[in-house]
Amino acid sequence: MRRPSAPWAWALAVGIPLTLIPSFLRAQSAPDNHREAPEVRSLTLRGVSHVDPTDLQKSLATTATACKSFILYPFCLISHSPTFVDRAYLDQTEFERDVLRIRAYYWMRGYRDTQVDTSVTRVGKRLVDIVFNVHENPPTNVARIMMQYDSTLISNKQRQRDMKLRVGKPLDLTLLDTTVVDFETILWNKGYGDATVDTTTLVDTAARLANVTFRMIPNRLTTVGKITVTGNQRVATQTILNSITLKPNNLYKYNDVLESQRNLYVSNLFRQATVYVPFQRDSVKDVEISVNEAPLHAAHVGVGANNIDFFQVETQYSAYNLLGGARRLDIAASASNLLAAQLSGRAGFQNVTNGGPFNRSNIFLQPTWNASVTLAQPSFLQRPANQFGVSFFTHRQMAPSVFVDRGYGSQLTFTRQIALRAPASLTYRYEINRVDASDVYFCVNYGVCDTTSIGALRSHASLSPLALAAFVDRSDQPFEPTKGYVARIDAEHASSLTLSDYRYNRISIDAAAYTHRSGSKQVLSAHFRFGFVRPLTNSRSDIASLHPTKRFYAGGAQSVRGFGENQLGPRILTIAPEELDSAHALTTGGAPCDTHSEAVKQCDPNSGSLTDARFNPQPLGGTSLIEGSVEYRVPLPFFRPHLEGAVFVDGGLVGQSTVNTVSDLANLTKGMGAVTPGFGIRYVSPVGPIRFDVGLNPQRAENLTVVTSIVENGQQKIVPLSTQRRYLPTGGGLLNRLVLHFSIGEAY
């Protein structure tokens, strides 16, 4: 255990115990005392401007009566039953101590002269309102920071990055402690496990200024000695030793301790795993690993719903330590698009059929599924950083109104942990695949418009890419990050060398960054996505065609939220010939349309009584994508910490140009793009934020190609019209421009 640095250890000794005891004391309050003490109807913190009021209020023992959950709020408005409401009563002793807690909280953050007044107002029989009036007063600021250190061990970049205190800012002792821990960790990761960082703080009380000195003492290099494992019964000791990165005679480093404990947890073999190094004066550190084994088998079933995939159900069975060696067997299955036929286009659910005449809409109403069997070997070749896996899979998935993708095959994956939370993997996937899409999709993307040829393109083909992926996660938490960043890059190649009928080169980059003001729950985040794919000559035809899943699409809950799923980017309009007849459409020369021969291509889609509602937009996907987003999240004042509000601006550009040389990169900026603002609400739940977002469609008219069909020699044939349609799907009006999205998890 590392010792706290003077001169503020007394504040920790006093402030932390005062912070920890409220819940214990509340739990010990007897019901009789509740009947005697008044109920706290409301609690208000006034004058709080330089710290987070929500965090400050968590340190107090005194609380106000509140609804147990935001979901129960409508019931709380009409009933104060204990079923819905957590009642809080005034404890006079703890109320007085709360004044000290507030002052200690502010003192730790540099506001050493903070004063607190209180008022208790009776508002009914045994009901009171409580107010803490906080007078923050000017803080004690940092005037000078001095560091004594070995520049060969810590670079200037590291020193500047990890120095949390700033000259001219308040003397925040929590930041000072964080700085001490960060610098000790830097030295520890260089093998100096006994390194210490001493601090000296000289405060001029009258001037409210402080000089802070850091003195870094690396001491001797430390190495790993004997490793002892206790608590294991069914898992072999050697399996545990193979899983950890700590090795005898290696340098003793913090990251190895952290990674070793993480490896033990993610193996799912243990309920608890502790890597402990008792205090030792020797530079050789003996390591003690204590584990509490978990069940070696697990199974679960889950259900969910959103407005894109309708209802979903999934199940998974896992066997850990299969045949020893921490081998893991996972059998998983899931089904989506359940009740699509009953809910499509109703009650906020997406219309997945889109009503298109060539869509064979029934294929988009059927369930989708995924099933897989995966066997993974951690510590592959007895290297903790390596993992090898093999899997067998089958699936039926779709992009609504665009295509249905069926396939089965196997996959080999080798993963290596390059750094902490930074894996890279090499994957070979062999899949027998079949694509089903609208006739229009094949006509536009493959250049084949007769139904016989389209039927051949719907036949089975191999999709077998070799993929390299790298990922880094430097965010602070998985479900709702508030600081740090995450990034991923994927590169794929498919050709005759990989035994693939579909042939292409593809690369994509996805990154997000998060930041927030110290002590605040307000989060500013940014997201960027980039990708392009170059099709190669397909083995099944002389044209360079792409599998639809390898194209890029934009629009939806995880993308540009002012558009529906996949609706931003290249599109085409379809219309049935019967619609042209019923609308009395005319040719460009003013004559009635002939919808029974190829002369139909002379029809003007802007003539007669044709309205936008008669046309059906079909997303085609693109070969390039540039997408960005900025979002600002903030807790809603009356529902903390359950509800958050958000405002965002999303933008995207999907193009169809290919990139063959460096000079062609300008083609990536040519395509269909839009910028859409919006707002949303998040309900913070144990499984992650439940998100409702509303995006504002830019209501921009587009000139889109229109296709219809004729019957020629007994066969249906797709015919594009010579004139484009001026298409404005929103039809005007603010409400028609709003696009609603509902999902679980942040957008990025």
N, C-alpha and C positions, 0 to 999 in steps of 0.2 A: 504494500500500500504506500503510495507516495504522499509525503507530508505536505500540508498546506504552507504556502509561503507567507512570512510576515510582511506587513504589519496587520493584516486583516483577518488573521485566524480567529480572533475573538468574535468577529461578526459571523463567521461560519458556526462557531461553537454556540452562539446565542440564537442566530437567525434560523438555522436549519432545524434544530429541535422544536422551535416555536412553530415552524411551518409543518412539521410532520405530525404533531400531536392533535390537531383539530378533529380529524376523522375518528381517531381513537376516543377522544372525549365525547364526541357526539354519539358514538355507538354505546357509550356507557351511561348516557343520560336516561334516567328512569321515566316511564310514562307519567308517574306522579308529578315529576318536575315539569313535564310538558304541560300538564293541566294548569300548573301554577304560573308558568312563564307565558308572556304574550307571544303570539305568533307574528313572525316577521313577514309582512305582506310584500315589502319591496326593500331593496338595498341599492343605494346609489353611491357611486364614486364621482365626486366633483373635483375639478381642477387637475385631472390626470391628463397630461398632454405629451410627456416625453417617455412614457413607458406604455407597454401594452396593458390596457385595463383588464382584459380577460385573464391574462397571466397573473396580474396582481391580485385579482379577486380569487383565483385558485389558492393563493397562499393564506387566505383568511379562514377562520373558524366559523364566523358568522355568515350565514347564507339566508336567502329568502325562499319562501314557499314557491315552488315551481312545478310546472307540468312535467311528468315523467318522461315524455317523449313528444317531439314535434308532431308525430303522427296522431297522438292523442289530443292535440291542442283543441280541436272542435268540441271534444267532450269536456275538457277543462273549462271551457267558457260557460258551460251550463251546470257543471257539477264540481264540487271540491272534494269528492270522495277520495279516500286514500288509494283507491284502485287506479286513479288517474293522476293524483297530485302527491308530490313529496312535500310534506309540511315541515317547516323549519321554525324553531322557537328560539327566543333570545336567551342566551346564557351570558349574564352580566360579566362574569369573570373573563370569559373568552372574548367578549366584546371589548373589554379594556385592553386585553393583550393584543387584540388586532391592531390597535394604534401602534404598538411596538413593532408588530410584524410589518406594517406599512413603512415605518421609518427604517427598519432594517433592510427591507426590500430596496428602498430608494438609496440608502447608504451604500449598499453593494454596487449600485449602478452609478455612483459618483455624485448623487444629490445628498450631501451630508448635512444640510441644514433644513431638510424637509420637516414641516410641522403639520400636525393633523388635528382638526377639530371634529367633533361628532355631534349629531343631534338625533334624538329619538322622539318621534311624533306619534301620539296615539290617534288612530284614525277610525277606531271602532272598539267594540267590546273585545278586549284581549287581542287587539290588532295594532301593530306599530309599523311605521315607515322609518328606516334607518338611513342616515346620510353620513358619509365620511367626506369632510371638506379637506382636501389635500392642498397645502401651500408648498409647492415644489421648491421655490427659491432658486437662486443661481447655483449651478453645479461647481464642483471642484474640477478644473480642467487640467489636462496633461500639458505641462509647459515644455518638457524635454524628455527624450528617451535615449538612453545610452546602453550600448551592448558591448560586452567583453566576450569574445568568442574566437575560435580558431577558424579562420576563413577557408582553410583547406577542407574543413568538414561541413561547413554550411555556406552555400553560395549566397551572393547578394539577392538573387531572384528568390531563393527560399526564404531569406530573412524578410524581404519585403512582403512576400505572399502570406507568411504565417504570423506576422506581427499584427495582431488584432487591435491593439491600442493605437490611437492616432493623436498626434500633437494638435492641441486646440479642441479636442473632444473630451467629454467627461471621463474621469478616472473610474472606469467600469471594472470592478474587481472580478466579475465573471469573465470578462474578456482577458484580463490579466492572467487568470488561472488557465484559460484556454490556450493562451500564448505559451505559458510554461509547459503545459502538457504537449503541445505541438512540437516545440523545440526538443524536448526530451525524447519524443517519438522519432524525430529526425535522426538524432544521435543513436538511438536504440536500433534503428533500421540500418545503421552503418556498423553495427556490432558492439556498440557501447551500451550494454544493457544496464550498467550501473550509473549512467550519466545523470547528472542533476543540473537544474537551473535554479540558481538563487536569485531572489529579487530584493531590491531595496527601494522603498518609496519614501521620499521626503516631501512632506506636505506643509505649505505655507497657508495656515488656516485663515489668516486675515486677508491674504490676496486670493485665496481659493485657487492655488496653483500647486502642481505636484511635479516632481522630478522622479522618474522611474529608471532604475538601472537593472539590467539583466546580466548575470554572470554565468556562463555555460561551462560546466566542468565535465568533460567526457569520461574521466577515469580510464580504467584499463579495458582493452578488448575482452569480450566475453564469448565463450563457446558453449555448445550444448554438451552435457555430460550424459549420465544415465537416464533413460526414459522408463518410467514405471507405469503400468496400466493396472487399474483396479476396477472392480464392479462388473466386469464382463463375464458372462456364463456361456451363452450360445455363440457369441461372436468371437472368433479366434483373436488372440493377442496380436499375431502377425498381421491379420487383416487390418486392425486398428493402426499398427505401426506403418503399414503400407499407405494408409490414407492420409497421414499427416506429413507436413513439409518440414517439421523439425527433425533433424537427423544428428546423431552423435558426432561430435568433433566439428560440426559446421558452426559458423558464427551464430550467435544467439540474437535473433532479430524479432522485432515486434510484429512485422507482417507475417512471419512464419507462425508465430503464436496465434494470430488472428485467423490466418488461413487454415491452420490445423483444426482449430475449433469449428470453423465454418464447414470444413470438409466432413467432420464427424456429424454435424447437425443435418447437412443436406443429404447424407446417406440414408436418412430416415431409420437408421438402426437404433437410435438412442433418443430417449425422452430428454435426457440431460447429458451434456458432455462438458467437462471443465478441464482446461489446461492450466495447471497451477505450478508456479515456480516459487517455492518457499525462499525466504531471505537467506542468502548465502554470501559470506564474505569472499569466498573463492571466486575467481573469474570463470571457473567451470560450473555451469548451472545444471543441476539435476532437475528433471521435469517429471511432474506427477500428473497423470491423466486419469480422471475419475469419470466413469460412465454409468448411466442408468439405462438399461436396455429397453427398447420399445417393442411392441408386438411385431413379428416378422411378416405379418400379412395385414393388408388394409383394403377396404372397399368403400365406395361411396356412390351415392346417386344424387344428382342435382337437377333442378328445373329452373327455367328463366324465361324471360320474354322481352322483346323490344319491337319497335315499329318497323323493322326491316326484316328480321328473321322470324317474326311471329313467336310461337312458343317453341322452346327447346328443352330437351332432356338429355342428360349424359350420365354415363356410369363408367367406373374404372375399378379395376382390381390390380393390386401391386403385391408382388412377393419380393421381399428384401433378403439379401444374403442367400440367394438361390444357389445351392450346392457350394456355399462358402465363398469367400473372396469378395463379399459385398456386391455380388452380381444382383442386378435388379431386373425383374420381369414386370412389364406393364401391359395390361390388356385394357383397351379403352374403346368405347363406342359412344356415339352421340347422334342425335336426330334433331333436325331443325325444320322450319317451314311448316310446323304442325298447325292445323286449322287455317291454313292459308286460303283454302277455297271458301271458307265461311267468312274470313275477316279481311281479305284483300280489298283495299280501297274503302274500308269502313272504319269508323271510330279512331281515326288517326293513323291506321296502319297503311303501309305503302301499297299502291296498286301494282303488283308485280307482273301482271299480264299486260298492262298498258293498252289493252284492247286492240292491238295491231292486227291487220288482216293476214300478215305473214308470220305471226309470232307463234303459232301453234300453242296458244296461251296455256293449255292444260299442262304442258311440261313444267311451267313455272309455279304451278299450284301443288305439285307433288312434293312429298317430303325429301329433304336432303339428308345425307348421313356421312359419317366418317367412322371407320373402324381400323384399329391397328394393334399389332403385337410387337413389342419392342424389348430387346434384351440388351442391357448396357453393362459394360465392364469398367468400373472406376479403377483408378490406379493402374491403368493399362501398362504392361511391361514393368510393373512395380514402380511406376513413376506417378506420384500423387497428382501431378498437373495434367496427366493424360487420361482420356476416356475414349473407349471405342464402343460403338453400338451398331446393331443391325435391327431392321424393322421390316415388317410386311404390312401392307395397307390396302384398303379399298375405300372408295369415296364416290359420292355423288354430290357435287356442290354447284353453286350457280351465282352469277351476277344477275340480279332481277331484271327482267326484260331484255337481257343481252344474250346470255348463253347458259347452257347447262354443261358441266364438265364431269364426265365419268372416267374412272380409272382404277387400276390396281397394279401393284408391283412391289418392289422392295427397295431398301435404301441402306447404304453403308456410310457411317459418319465417324470421323476421327476428330476429337476436340482436344485442344491444349489450352490450359490456363496461362496466358501470356503474363498477366499481372493480376493483382487483386481485383476481382469483378471485371475482368477483361479477357474473355475467352475468344479463341479463334477456332474455326472448324472447317474441315474439308469434307464435302459430301458428294457421293455419287448416287444418283437416283435413276432407277430404270422403271419406267411406267408404260403400260399399255393403256392408251387413252382414246376416248371417243368424245368428240365435241358435237353438241346439238345446239343450234341457234336458229334464228330466223333466216329465211331465205335471203333477206336483204343483207344480212351480215356476210354471208358467203359471196353474194354478188359484188358487194363493194370491196371487201378485203381480199378476196381471192380472184376477182375478175371473172367469175363463172356465174351465169344467171339462169341457166336452164336447170330444171328440177332434177333431171337425170344425173348431171354432173355434180350438183349439190348433194345428192344422195350419196355419191361416191366419197365426197369430202367428209361426210358424216361417219364414214367407216373408221375402224380401229387403226391407230398409228402409234408409234413409239415416241415418247417424250422423255429424253434421257440426258439431263444436263449434268455437268460437273460444276459444283458451286463452291466458292470460297467466301466465308462470312467472318466478319470481325465485329465485336461488340464491346463497348466500354460503358460502365455505369458509375458515375461519380455523383449521383443524386443522394439526398439524405434519407429518403424513404420510398418504398415501391409504389404505393397506391396514390399518393397525393404529394409529390415532391414540392419542396419549398425553396431549395437551393441546390446548386450543382448542375450537372448536365448528363445527358445520355446520348450516345451516338452509335450508329450501326452502318456498316457498308457491306453490300452484297455484290458479288460478281459471278456471272454464269456463262458457261460456254456449252453449246450443243452442236454436234456435227456428226459426220459419219464416224469419226474417231470415237465418239461416245455412244455409237449405235442408236442415234436419234433420227427419226424421220423429220421432225421439226428442228430447224437449224438456225442458230442465232447467237449473238453476243449481247449480253445485257449487264448493266451496272446500275445500282441505286444507292443513294445515301439518304439517311434519315437521322436527324439530330434535333435535340430540344435542350433548352437551357432555362434555368429557374433562378430567381433571386427574390429577396425580400429584405425589407428594412429591419435592422436588429431590434428584437423585442416586438415585432409586429407580425400579425397573421396575414397581412396583405401580400399577395404573391404576384409577381410579374413574370410571365413565361413567354418564350418565343420558340417557334417550331419551323424547321426547314426541311424540305424533301426535294430531292433531285434525282432524275433518272433518265436514261435513254437506252434504247434497244435497237440493234441493227439486224434486220432479218437477212438470212442467207438463203440460197436457193434450196427449196424444199424438195425432198426426194420423191414426193408424190406428184409434183408438177414442175413446170419450168419457171414458175414465178417464185419470188421470195415472199413467203407467207409466214405469219406468226400464229402460234397458239394463243387464243384469246386471253388466257391467264397471264401471259407474258407481256401483254399490252399494258399501258398506263391509263388509269381512270381517275377522275377527280369528282368531288361532290359527295356529301354525306356527313354523318355524325363525326367521323374521324378525319375529315378533309375540309373542303370549302363548304361551310355550313349554310350558305345562302342558296344551295342547290340540293336537290334530292340525290339519292344514291346514284353515282356514276353519270350524273346529268350535265356535268361541265366537261366540255371537250367536243371533239368531232361527233356530229350527229347527222342523221338523215331522217326525213319525214316519209311515212308510208300512208297510203290511202287506198281504200278498196275502190275498184271501178264503179261499184254500185253507188258509192258516195258521190263520185263525179257526175253520174247520171242524175241522181236525185237533187243535186245542187244546180243542175242545168249549166254545168261548166262549158266554157267556150274555148275555141282554139285561139292562138295569137292573132289569127286573121279575122276572128269574130264569128266563125261558123260553129255549129254544135260539135261537141267532142265525139269522136268515134272510139268507144272503149272496147272494141272487139278485135282490133288489129294494132299493128305497130304504129299506126297513125295516132294512137293515143298520146304519143310523146309530144305532139303539138298542142296538147291541152294546156291552158293557162291556169295554174293552181290558185291564182289570185282573182279569178273571174267568178261570175254567177253568185250564188249565195254561200260560197265556201267560207267557213269560219275556221279559226285555229282549232276549235274543239274537234273538228272532223279529222284532223291529222294526228298522227302518233309519232313522237320522236323516238328514235332508236340510237342509243349510244354505240359508237364504233370502237372507242379506245384509240389511244395515240401511241406514237413511238418515242415521245419525249415528254418530260414533265418537270415543271418548276413550280413549287408550292411553298407558301410561307404563311405564318400566322403569329399574331401577338394577342395575348390574353391577360387580363388583369382580374384576379380573384380577391374578394374581400368578404369577411364574415358579416352577415346581416345583423344589425345592432340588437334587434329584439329577439333573435332566435339563436344566439351564440350558445354553444359551438356547433349546433345541429345544421344550420343552414348557411350557405355561402352564395353570394351573388357574383356574377362574372360579366364582363363586357369583352368583346373580342373583335378583331378584324382579320378575316381570312382572305387569301388571294391565291390564285392558281392559274397555270397556263399549260394546256395540253396541246401538243403539236403532232403532226404526222410526217414531218421531214426526217430523213435519215442522215446519219453522220458518218461519212467515210474518211474524211481528212480533217485536219485542224481548221482549215478554212471554212468547213461546213458547220462549225459550231454556232455560227449566227443563225442557222436554221432552227436551233432549239428555242429561239425567242419568237418563232412564228407559229401561231396556233390560236386556239380558242381560249380566252382568258377572262377573268373577272375578279373584282375585289368586292367582298361582301362583309358588312358589319353585322353585329348581332349582340344578344345578351342571353344570359342563362341563369339557372338556379341549380345548386348542388345540395343534396341531402347527404350528410356524412353518415355512412353506415359502416358496420363491421366488415363488410365485404368490399368496401370502397365507395367512393361517391356515386350516388344515383343522380344522373345528369339529365336536365331538361334544357335544351338550347333552342333558341329561335334565331334563325338567320334571315337577313333581308336580301331578297333577290334583287339584282340591279335593274330588272325589267328592261333589258336591252333587246331590241328586235334583231333577228338574225335572218340572213338570206340563206335558206337551206334547200338542198336538192330534194326533190320529191320523186318517189317511185310508186308505181302501181303494177298491176299484173294483167296479163291477157292469157287466153288459152289458144295455143297454136299446135295444130296436128294432135290434138288430144292431150297436150302437155302444157302445164302452167309455165309461164315465162315472165320474168320480172323486166319491166321497162321503165327506165328513168325518163322523167319529163324534161323537155328542153328548157323550160323556164323555172326558176327557183321561186320558192314561196317566201314572202316576207312574214316571218313567224314571231309572234309575241305571246308566249304561253301563259303569262300571268293575266293577260287581258285587262290590265289596269286596276287601280285600287290598291290601297295599302295592305288590306287584309289578304288579298290574293298573292301578295309578294312575300308573305311570311312563310318560312319553311321550318317546321317543328321536327326536332330530333330528340329521341329518348333512348338512353343507354346507361350502362354501368361502367364506371371508370372515367378518368379524365380523357380529353380528346388526344392528349399526348403527354 
